[in-house]
Amino acid sequence: MFFKNRFFWIAALFGLALDRLTKILFVVYIFPPILHFTIPVIPGVFHFTYELNPGAAFSLFPGGSVWLRWLSLGVSLGLMVLAWSKKFTLNRWEQVGYGLILSGALGNGIDRFLVGEVIDFLDFRLIRFPVFNLADTFINVGIACLLIASFSRSPDLDAVKK
């Protein structure tokens, strides 16, 4: 079962493990239990800042934590069904892309179900970017992989002839 679309499962498991590990590491061992606590890594450029995000990625849709938790669960289940389905054969870029999106949806979804909000800690201050986490990053990298997959496909010759 897991041999089909194996890059999907590897990306999903690796991304989820890395997301959970970093959130646990930062919340339990690095940050005191104080919101907005910040640790400058490169002052004025990059900080670790403890935030709880009730919205979607990059603080979009604040206050949507109730419906976002179910959306995360639905997206996760849909992606797993896609990977298990015998009807769909995904190329490597698609497998990695969907796997990373699954890892991000699961990582943030777990936060929403356990904490009620998503734990964010990566703070790039040089460009005034919202505080985010690795799950958000994996979702965006997954989308980039899907874009690469869509541009790298050769056109169907039968469709071109018609």
C-alpha positions in Angstrom: 0.0 0.0 0.0 2.7 2.5 1.0 4.9 1.5 -2.0 2.6 3.3 -4.3 3.5 7.0 -4.4 6.3 6.4 -1.9 7.7 9.9 -2.3 4.3 11.2 -1.2 4.5 9.2 2.0 8.2 10.0 2.6 7.6 13.7 2.2 4.4 13.6 4.3 6.0 11.7 7.2 9.3 13.6 7.1 7.5 17.0 7.0 5.1 16.1 9.8 7.8 14.8 12.0 10.0 17.9 11.5 7.1 20.2 12.1 6.0 18.5 15.3 9.6 18.2 16.5 10.4 21.9 16.0 7.1 23.0 17.6 7.7 20.8 20.7 11.3 21.8 20.9 10.5 25.5 20.8 7.5 25.4 23.1 8.8 23.1 25.7 12.6 23.8 25.8 13.2 27.3 24.3 10.3 29.6 24.9 8.9 30.5 28.3 5.1 30.2 28.3 4.8 33.9 27.3 3.1 34.9 24.0 5.1 37.3 21.8 8.3 36.3 23.5 11.2 36.7 21.1 14.7 35.5 20.8 16.8 37.4 18.3 19.0 35.1 16.1 20.1 37.9 13.8 18.8 41.1 15.5 16.4 43.0 13.2 16.5 40.3 10.6 15.4 37.0 12.0 14.0 36.1 15.4 12.3 33.2 17.0 9.0 34.6 18.3 6.3 32.6 20.1 2.9 33.3 18.6 -0.5 31.5 18.6 -2.3 32.0 15.3 -6.1 31.5 15.3 -6.2 31.9 11.5 -4.8 30.3 8.4 -1.2 30.5 7.1 0.5 33.8 7.7 -2.4 35.1 9.9 -5.0 35.1 7.2 -8.7 34.6 8.2 -8.2 35.4 12.0 -10.9 33.9 14.1 -11.5 31.0 11.7 -10.0 28.3 14.0 -13.2 26.2 14.3 -13.8 25.8 10.5 -10.1 25.7 9.8 -9.5 22.6 12.0 -12.1 20.7 9.9 -10.7 22.1 6.7 -7.3 20.8 7.7 -8.8 17.4 8.5 -10.7 17.2 5.2 -7.7 18.3 3.1 -5.5 15.7 4.9 -8.0 12.9 4.3 -8.5 13.9 0.7 -4.8 13.8 0.0 -4.4 10.4 1.6 -7.3 9.0 -0.4 -5.6 10.5 -3.6 -2.3 8.8 -2.7 -4.0 5.4 -2.0 -6.2 5.5 -5.0 -5.3 3.1 -7.8 -6.8 5.5 -10.4 -4.2 8.2 -9.8 -0.5 7.8 -10.6 1.5 10.8 -9.6 4.9 11.8 -10.9 7.7 12.5 -8.3 7.1 16.3 -8.3 3.4 15.7 -7.6 4.1 13.1 -5.0 6.5 15.4 -3.1 4.2 18.4 -3.5 1.1 16.7 -2.3 3.1 15.0 0.5 4.4 18.3 1.8 1.0 19.9 1.6 -0.3 16.9 3.7 2.4 17.4 6.2 1.6 21.0 6.6 -2.2 20.5 6.8 -1.7 17.7 9.4 0.9 19.7 11.4 -1.3 22.8 11.7 -4.4 20.7 12.0 -3.0 18.9 15.1 -2.2 22.3 16.6 -5.8 23.4 16.0 -7.3 20.3 17.6 -4.9 20.2 20.6 -4.2 23.9 21.3 -7.1 25.6 19.5 -4.6 27.7 17.5 -1.5 27.1 15.4 1.9 27.5 17.0 4.1 29.9 15.0 7.8 30.8 15.8 9.7 31.8 12.6 9.9 35.6 12.4 11.6 37.3 9.5 11.6 41.0 10.5 13.7 42.4 7.7 10.8 42.0 5.2 8.0 42.4 7.8 6.6 39.0 7.1 4.0 37.4 9.5 5.3 34.9 12.0 4.9 31.4 10.6 6.0 27.8 11.1 7.5 24.9 9.2 4.0 23.5 8.3 3.3 26.8 6.5 6.6 26.5 4.7 5.9 22.9 3.6 2.5 23.9 2.2 4.1 26.6 0.1 7.0 24.4 -1.1 4.4 21.7 -1.9 2.5 24.2 -4.1 5.8 25.1 -5.8 6.4 21.4 -6.5 3.0 21.1 -8.1 3.7 24.1 -10.2 6.9 22.6 -11.4 5.1 19.3 -12.1 2.4 21.1 -14.2 5.0 22.9 -16.3 7.3 19.9 -16.8 4.6 17.7 -18.3 4.8 17.0 -21.9 1.5 17.7 -23.7 -0.7 14.8 -24.7 0.0 14.3 -28.4 -3.5 12.9 -29.0 -5.1 16.0 -27.7 -2.9 18.2 -29.8 -3.8 16.3 -33.0 -7.6 16.8 -32.5 
